[in-house]
Amino acid sequence: MEMLVWNTLIVISKCFFYIGFASAFGLHTFNSLAVRAGQDSQQYRRGIIISAIVASFGVVLWFFFNAGAMAEEGFFGMFDPLMLDILWTSTIGEAATLRVAAMLGLVFLQILLYRLGADERTNTTGIITNMLAGACFIVVAYSFTVTGHVTQLSWVGQSLVIIHVLIMAWWLGSLLPLRKACFAMDDDSLQILMKNFGVQASMLVPLIIAAGIGLAYLLVGSIDALIGSDYGQVLLIKLASVVTIIVVATRNKLRLVPALTSANGKEALARSIRVEMGLALAILTLCAVLTSIVSLL
């Protein structure tokens, strides 16, 4: 198989992981907002479990596709014992282990919460279990610092990576449940939900912008490198996509959320969130390309 095929498969598998991880984290954080708006938290746990399984599946594929790319022996190169052993002891193996362990741990915790029927806000068992679920997401975010271009960064740069990953996952992963809420909630509950989400966004979006700019500077280093390198050009496209999604989200907050009670208000907001979801998919795909097949040089 040609290297182009392997690179494509690696990017696709990373997209599965990114989408699953972002969906799981988005649903995890969205859960508290939904409860405050009068919704039952149990309905979101199934989505978290499915998302975590999708993320784990993507990681496993990513590991084997990397083995196949290294072996250069066609399809069966993915199962070459020597390549698998080399990868298992590499940073790719370390990242894969952290991600799968954290996602499967999250699945166990969600099943436990469901079986116990514990309220993660008031019940001690629920609170502890919910904190452990948060730790699983932090472990996954940390795994982004052990492989790829960012391994050369200092602890400051790697801290920015963790912040950037978590906030991006929170934002992009919240879009689908937000859109579903447009059709599932009454006007009053939906307005409470959207306003609370807007408060979170007003605090976290500036952080993700600052972290993204800091990372871009640390990784690229100069305007010439940003414009003149393949990595910089793909990064510019990603930044343009992020700016666009921020513009759409700002319009939602300032114009569409206040107009929810008007005729077709919910439909207009749902359509706008669908546009955000398309931009989110583009951003995640560009992230997969940047971290897989584009050189910094």
C-alpha positions as a Markdown table, in Angstrom:
| # | Residue | x | y | z |
|---|---|---|---|---|
| 1 | Met | 0.0 | 0.0 | 0.0 |
| 2 | Glu | 1.3 | 3.5 | -0.8 |
| 3 | Met | 2.2 | 5.9 | 1.9 |
| 4 | Leu | -0.6 | 8.2 | 0.8 |
| 5 | Val | -3.1 | 5.5 | 1.7 |
| 6 | Trp | -1.6 | 4.9 | 5.1 |
| 7 | Asn | -1.5 | 8.6 | 5.9 |
| 8 | Thr | -5.2 | 8.9 | 4.9 |
| 9 | Leu | -6.1 | 6.0 | 7.1 |
| 10 | Ile | -4.1 | 7.5 | 10.0 |
| 11 | Val | -5.9 | 10.8 | 9.6 |
| 12 | Ile | -9.3 | 9.1 | 9.5 |
| 13 | Ser | -8.6 | 7.0 | 12.6 |
| 14 | Lys | -7.5 | 10.1 | 14.4 |
| 15 | Cys | -10.7 | 11.8 | 13.4 |
| 16 | Phe | -12.6 | 8.9 | 15.0 |
| 17 | Phe | -10.6 | 9.4 | 18.2 |
| 18 | Tyr | -11.0 | 13.2 | 18.2 |
| 19 | Ile | -14.8 | 13.1 | 17.5 |
| 20 | Gly | -15.3 | 10.4 | 20.2 |
| 21 | Phe | -13.2 | 12.2 | 22.8 |
| 22 | Ala | -14.8 | 15.6 | 22.1 |
| 23 | Ser | -18.3 | 14.1 | 22.2 |
| 24 | Ala | -17.7 | 12.3 | 25.5 |
| 25 | Phe | -16.2 | 15.4 | 27.1 |
| 26 | Gly | -18.8 | 17.7 | 25.7 |
| 27 | Leu | -21.6 | 15.5 | 27.0 |
| 28 | His | -19.9 | 15.2 | 30.4 |
| 29 | Thr | -19.8 | 18.9 | 30.8 |
| 30 | Phe | -23.1 | 19.5 | 29.1 |
| 31 | Asn | -24.7 | 17.2 | 31.7 |
| 32 | Ser | -24.4 | 19.7 | 34.5 |
| 33 | Leu | -26.0 | 22.4 | 32.3 |
| 34 | Ala | -28.9 | 20.2 | 31.4 |
| 35 | Val | -29.6 | 19.3 | 35.0 |
| 36 | Arg | -29.6 | 23.0 | 36.0 |
| 37 | Ala | -32.2 | 23.4 | 33.2 |
| 38 | Gly | -34.4 | 20.7 | 34.6 |
| 39 | Gln | -33.2 | 17.7 | 32.5 |
| 40 | Asp | -32.5 | 14.1 | 33.7 |
| 41 | Ser | -28.7 | 13.5 | 33.8 |
| 42 | Gln | -29.1 | 9.7 | 33.1 |
| 43 | Gln | -30.0 | 10.3 | 29.5 |
| 44 | Tyr | -26.6 | 11.6 | 28.7 |
| 45 | Arg | -24.6 | 8.7 | 30.1 |
| 46 | Arg | -25.4 | 6.4 | 27.2 |
| 47 | Gly | -24.0 | 9.0 | 24.8 |
| 48 | Ile | -20.8 | 9.3 | 26.8 |
| 49 | Ile | -20.3 | 5.5 | 26.8 |
| 50 | Ile | -20.8 | 5.3 | 23.0 |
| 51 | Ser | -18.5 | 8.3 | 22.4 |
| 52 | Ala | -15.8 | 6.8 | 24.6 |
| 53 | Ile | -16.0 | 3.4 | 22.8 |
| 54 | Val | -15.7 | 5.3 | 19.4 |
| 55 | Ala | -12.7 | 7.1 | 20.7 |
| 56 | Ser | -11.1 | 3.9 | 21.8 |
| 57 | Phe | -11.8 | 2.2 | 18.5 |
| 58 | Gly | -10.1 | 5.2 | 16.7 |
| 59 | Val | -7.0 | 4.8 | 18.9 |
| 60 | Val | -6.7 | 1.1 | 18.2 |
| 61 | Leu | -7.0 | 1.7 | 14.4 |
| 62 | Trp | -4.5 | 4.6 | 14.7 |
| 63 | Phe | -2.0 | 2.2 | 16.4 |
| 64 | Phe | -2.3 | -0.5 | 13.8 |
| 65 | Phe | -2.3 | 1.9 | 10.8 |
| 66 | Asn | 1.0 | 3.4 | 12.1 |
| 67 | Ala | 2.4 | -0.2 | 12.3 |
| 68 | Gly | 1.3 | -0.8 | 8.7 |
| 69 | Ala | 2.9 | 2.5 | 7.5 |
| 70 | Met | 6.2 | 1.5 | 9.2 |
| 71 | Ala | 6.2 | -2.1 | 7.8 |
| 72 | Glu | 5.4 | -1.0 | 4.2 |
| 73 | Glu | 4.2 | -4.6 | 3.5 |
| 74 | Gly | 0.6 | -3.9 | 2.5 |
| 75 | Phe | -2.4 | -4.7 | 4.6 |
| 76 | Phe | -0.9 | -7.5 | 6.7 |
| 77 | Gly | 2.0 | -5.1 | 7.7 |
| 78 | Met | -0.4 | -3.8 | 10.4 |
| 79 | Phe | 0.1 | -7.1 | 12.2 |
| 80 | Asp | 3.8 | -7.4 | 11.8 |
| 81 | Pro | 5.1 | -8.5 | 15.3 |
| 82 | Leu | 8.3 | -6.6 | 15.0 |
| 83 | Met | 6.6 | -3.3 | 14.1 |
| 84 | Leu | 3.9 | -3.8 | 16.8 |
| 85 | Asp | 6.6 | -4.3 | 19.4 |
| 86 | Ile | 8.6 | -1.2 | 18.3 |
| 87 | Leu | 5.4 | 0.9 | 18.3 |
| 88 | Trp | 4.3 | -0.5 | 21.7 |
| 89 | Thr | 7.5 | 0.7 | 23.3 |
| 90 | Ser | 7.4 | 4.1 | 21.5 |
| 91 | Thr | 5.6 | 7.4 | 22.3 |
| 92 | Ile | 2.8 | 6.2 | 20.0 |
| 93 | Gly | 2.3 | 3.1 | 22.2 |
| 94 | Glu | 2.4 | 5.3 | 25.3 |
| 95 | Ala | -0.2 | 7.7 | 23.9 |
| 96 | Ala | -2.5 | 4.8 | 22.8 |
| 97 | Thr | -2.3 | 3.1 | 26.2 |
| 98 | Leu | -3.2 | 6.3 | 28.0 |
| 99 | Arg | -6.1 | 7.1 | 25.7 |
| 100 | Val | -7.6 | 3.6 | 25.7 |
| 101 | Ala | -7.2 | 3.1 | 29.4 |
| 102 | Ala | -8.8 | 6.5 | 30.2 |
| 103 | Met | -11.7 | 6.0 | 27.8 |
| 104 | Leu | -12.5 | 2.5 | 29.0 |
| 105 | Gly | -12.2 | 3.8 | 32.6 |
| 106 | Leu | -14.7 | 6.4 | 31.7 |
| 107 | Val | -17.1 | 3.8 | 30.3 |
| 108 | Phe | -16.8 | 1.8 | 33.6 |
| 109 | Leu | -17.5 | 5.0 | 35.7 |
| 110 | Gln | -20.6 | 5.9 | 33.6 |
| 111 | Ile | -22.0 | 2.4 | 33.9 |
| 112 | Leu | -21.3 | 2.6 | 37.7 |
| 113 | Leu | -23.1 | 6.0 | 38.0 |
| 114 | Tyr | -26.0 | 4.6 | 36.0 |
| 115 | Arg | -26.4 | 1.5 | 38.1 |
| 116 | Leu | -26.1 | 3.4 | 41.3 |
| 117 | Gly | -28.4 | 6.2 | 40.1 |
| 118 | Ala | -26.1 | 8.5 | 42.0 |
| 119 | Asp | -26.4 | 12.3 | 41.6 |
| 120 | Glu | -22.9 | 13.6 | 40.9 |
| 121 | Arg | -23.8 | 17.0 | 42.4 |
| 122 | Thr | -25.1 | 15.9 | 45.9 |
| 123 | Asn | -24.3 | 12.2 | 46.5 |
| 124 | Thr | -20.8 | 11.6 | 47.8 |
| 125 | Thr | -20.3 | 8.5 | 45.6 |
| 126 | Gly | -21.6 | 10.4 | 42.6 |
| 127 | Ile | -19.3 | 13.3 | 43.3 |
| 128 | Ile | -16.2 | 11.1 | 43.6 |
| 129 | Thr | -17.1 | 9.1 | 40.6 |
| 130 | Asn | -17.7 | 12.3 | 38.6 |
| 131 | Met | -14.3 | 13.6 | 39.7 |
| 132 | Leu | -12.6 | 10.4 | 38.5 |
| 133 | Ala | -14.4 | 10.8 | 35.2 |
| 134 | Gly | -12.9 | 14.3 | 34.9 |
| 135 | Ala | -9.4 | 12.8 | 35.7 |
| 136 | Cys | -9.9 | 10.4 | 32.7 |
| 137 | Phe | -10.3 | 13.4 | 30.4 |
| 138 | Ile | -7.2 | 15.1 | 31.8 |
| 139 | Val | -5.2 | 11.9 | 31.2 |
| 140 | Val | -6.4 | 11.9 | 27.5 |
| 141 | Ala | -5.5 | 15.6 | 27.2 |
| 142 | Tyr | -2.1 | 14.8 | 28.7 |
| 143 | Ser | -1.5 | 12.1 | 26.1 |
| 144 | Phe | -1.4 | 14.8 | 23.4 |
| 145 | Thr | 1.9 | 16.0 | 24.9 |
| 146 | Val | 3.8 | 12.7 | 24.6 |
| 147 | Thr | 3.7 | 12.3 | 20.8 |
| 148 | Gly | 4.0 | 14.5 | 17.8 |
| 149 | His | 5.4 | 18.0 | 17.3 |
| 150 | Val | 4.6 | 19.2 | 20.9 |
| 151 | Thr | 7.0 | 16.8 | 22.6 |
| 152 | Gln | 9.8 | 19.4 | 21.9 |
| 153 | Leu | 8.0 | 22.1 | 23.9 |
| 154 | Ser | 8.7 | 23.0 | 27.5 |
| 155 | Trp | 6.3 | 22.3 | 30.3 |
| 156 | Val | 4.7 | 25.7 | 29.6 |
| 157 | Gly | 4.0 | 24.8 | 26.0 |
| 158 | Gln | 2.7 | 21.4 | 27.0 |
| 159 | Ser | 0.4 | 22.9 | 29.6 |
| 160 | Leu | -1.0 | 25.1 | 26.8 |
| 161 | Val | -1.6 | 21.9 | 24.8 |
| 162 | Ile | -3.6 | 20.4 | 27.7 |
| 163 | Ile | -5.7 | 23.6 | 28.1 |
| 164 | His | -6.3 | 23.9 | 24.4 |
| 165 | Val | -7.3 | 20.2 | 24.0 |
| 166 | Leu | -9.8 | 20.3 | 26.9 |
| 167 | Ile | -11.5 | 23.5 | 26.0 |
| 168 | Met | -11.7 | 22.6 | 22.3 |
| 169 | Ala | -13.2 | 19.2 | 23.3 |
| 170 | Trp | -15.7 | 21.0 | 25.6 |
| 171 | Trp | -16.8 | 23.4 | 22.9 |
| 172 | Leu | -17.0 | 21.1 | 19.9 |
| 173 | Gly | -18.4 | 18.2 | 21.9 |
| 174 | Ser | -21.3 | 20.4 | 23.2 |
| 175 | Leu | -22.6 | 21.3 | 19.8 |
| 176 | Leu | -24.6 | 18.1 | 19.1 |
| 177 | Pro | -26.4 | 18.0 | 22.5 |
| 178 | Leu | -27.1 | 21.8 | 22.1 |
| 179 | Arg | -28.7 | 21.2 | 18.8 |
| 180 | Lys | -30.8 | 18.3 | 20.1 |
| 181 | Ala | -31.8 | 20.5 | 23.0 |
| 182 | Cys | -33.4 | 23.0 | 20.5 |
| 183 | Phe | -36.0 | 20.4 | 19.7 |
| 184 | Ala | -36.3 | 18.5 | 23.1 |
| 185 | Met | -36.7 | 21.4 | 25.5 |
| 186 | Asp | -39.4 | 24.0 | 26.1 |
| 187 | Asp | -38.6 | 27.7 | 25.5 |
| 188 | Asp | -37.8 | 28.6 | 29.1 |
| 189 | Ser | -35.6 | 25.6 | 29.8 |
| 190 | Leu | -33.7 | 26.1 | 26.5 |
| 191 | Gln | -33.1 | 29.8 | 27.3 |
| 192 | Ile | -31.7 | 28.9 | 30.7 |
| 193 | Leu | -29.5 | 26.3 | 29.1 |
| 194 | Met | -28.2 | 28.6 | 26.3 |
| 195 | Lys | -27.5 | 31.4 | 28.7 |
| 196 | Asn | -25.6 | 29.2 | 31.1 |
| 197 | Phe | -23.6 | 27.8 | 28.1 |
| 198 | Gly | -22.9 | 31.4 | 27.0 |
| 199 | Val | -21.5 | 32.3 | 30.4 |
| 200 | Gln | -19.1 | 29.3 | 30.2 |
| 201 | Ala | -18.1 | 30.2 | 26.7 |
| 202 | Ser | -17.4 | 33.9 | 27.6 |
| 203 | Met | -14.8 | 32.6 | 30.1 |
| 204 | Leu | -13.3 | 29.7 | 28.1 |
| 205 | Val | -13.2 | 30.9 | 24.5 |
| 206 | Pro | -10.7 | 33.7 | 25.3 |
| 207 | Leu | -8.6 | 31.0 | 27.0 |
| 208 | Ile | -8.6 | 28.8 | 23.9 |
| 209 | Ile | -7.7 | 31.7 | 21.7 |
| 210 | Ala | -4.8 | 32.7 | 23.9 |
| 211 | Ala | -3.6 | 29.0 | 24.2 |
| 212 | Gly | -3.9 | 28.6 | 20.4 |
| 213 | Ile | -1.9 | 31.8 | 19.7 |
| 214 | Gly | 0.8 | 30.7 | 22.2 |
| 215 | Leu | 1.1 | 27.3 | 20.7 |
| 216 | Ala | 1.3 | 28.6 | 17.2 |
| 217 | Tyr | 4.1 | 30.9 | 18.2 |
| 218 | Leu | 6.0 | 28.2 | 20.1 |
| 219 | Leu | 5.7 | 25.7 | 17.2 |
| 220 | Val | 6.2 | 27.9 | 14.2 |
| 221 | Gly | 8.4 | 30.7 | 15.7 |
| 222 | Ser | 8.0 | 33.4 | 13.0 |
| 223 | Ile | 5.7 | 34.9 | 10.4 |
| 224 | Asp | 7.9 | 33.7 | 7.6 |
| 225 | Ala | 7.7 | 30.1 | 8.8 |
| 226 | Leu | 3.9 | 30.5 | 9.3 |
| 227 | Ile | 3.4 | 31.6 | 5.7 |
| 228 | Gly | 6.2 | 29.6 | 4.0 |
| 229 | Ser | 5.9 | 26.1 | 5.5 |
| 230 | Asp | 3.3 | 23.4 | 4.8 |
| 231 | Tyr | 2.7 | 23.2 | 8.6 |
| 232 | Gly | 2.1 | 26.9 | 8.8 |
| 233 | Gln | -0.2 | 27.0 | 5.9 |
| 234 | Val | -2.4 | 24.2 | 7.3 |
| 235 | Leu | -2.3 | 25.9 | 10.6 |
| 236 | Leu | -3.5 | 29.2 | 9.0 |
| 237 | Ile | -6.5 | 27.3 | 7.5 |
| 238 | Lys | -7.3 | 25.9 | 10.9 |
| 239 | Leu | -7.0 | 29.3 | 12.6 |
| 240 | Ala | -9.4 | 30.7 | 9.9 |
| 241 | Ser | -11.9 | 27.9 | 10.7 |
| 242 | Val | -11.6 | 28.7 | 14.4 |
| 243 | Val | -12.2 | 32.4 | 13.8 |
| 244 | Thr | -15.3 | 31.5 | 11.6 |
| 245 | Ile | -16.8 | 29.2 | 14.3 |
| 246 | Ile | -16.2 | 32.0 | 16.9 |
| 247 | Val | -18.1 | 34.4 | 14.7 |
| 248 | Val | -21.0 | 32.0 | 14.3 |
| 249 | Ala | -21.1 | 31.3 | 18.0 |
| 250 | Thr | -21.1 | 35.0 | 18.8 |
| 251 | Arg | -24.0 | 35.5 | 16.5 |
| 252 | Asn | -25.9 | 32.7 | 18.2 |
| 253 | Lys | -25.3 | 34.3 | 21.6 |
| 254 | Leu | -26.1 | 37.9 | 20.7 |
| 255 | Arg | -28.9 | 37.4 | 18.2 |
| 256 | Leu | -30.4 | 33.9 | 18.0 |
| 257 | Val | -30.6 | 33.0 | 21.7 |
| 258 | Pro | -32.5 | 36.2 | 22.7 |
| 259 | Ala | -34.9 | 35.5 | 19.8 |
| 260 | Leu | -35.7 | 31.9 | 20.8 |
| 261 | Thr | -39.3 | 32.7 | 21.8 |
| 262 | Ser | -40.0 | 34.2 | 18.4 |
| 263 | Ala | -41.5 | 32.3 | 15.4 |
| 264 | Asn | -38.9 | 29.8 | 14.1 |
| 265 | Gly | -36.5 | 30.9 | 16.8 |
| 266 | Lys | -35.5 | 27.3 | 17.7 |
| 267 | Glu | -35.2 | 26.3 | 14.1 |
| 268 | Ala | -32.9 | 29.2 | 13.3 |
| 269 | Leu | -30.6 | 28.4 | 16.3 |
| 270 | Ala | -30.5 | 24.7 | 15.4 |
| 271 | Arg | -29.5 | 25.6 | 11.8 |
| 272 | Ser | -26.7 | 27.9 | 13.0 |
| 273 | Ile | -25.5 | 25.2 | 15.4 |
| 274 | Arg | -25.4 | 22.7 | 12.5 |
| 275 | Val | -23.1 | 25.2 | 10.7 |
| 276 | Glu | -20.9 | 25.2 | 13.8 |
| 277 | Met | -20.8 | 21.4 | 13.7 |
| 278 | Gly | -19.6 | 21.4 | 10.1 |
| 279 | Leu | -16.9 | 23.8 | 11.0 |
| 280 | Ala | -16.0 | 21.7 | 14.0 |
| 281 | Leu | -15.5 | 18.6 | 11.8 |
| 282 | Ala | -13.2 | 20.7 | 9.5 |
| 283 | Ile | -11.2 | 21.8 | 12.6 |
| 284 | Leu | -10.8 | 18.3 | 13.9 |
| 285 | Thr | -9.8 | 17.0 | 10.5 |
| 286 | Leu | -7.2 | 19.8 | 10.2 |
| 287 | Cys | -5.9 | 18.9 | 13.6 |
| 288 | Ala | -5.5 | 15.3 | 12.5 |
| 289 | Val | -3.6 | 16.4 | 9.4 |
| 290 | Leu | -1.3 | 18.7 | 11.4 |
| 291 | Thr | -0.4 | 16.1 | 14.0 |
| 292 | Ser | 0.0 | 13.2 | 11.5 |
| 293 | Ile | 1.4 | 14.0 | 8.1 |
| 294 | Val | 2.6 | 17.7 | 8.0 |
| 295 | Ser | 6.2 | 18.5 | 8.9 |
| 296 | Leu | 7.2 | 21.5 | 10.9 |
| 297 | Leu | 10.0 | 22.2 | 8.5 |
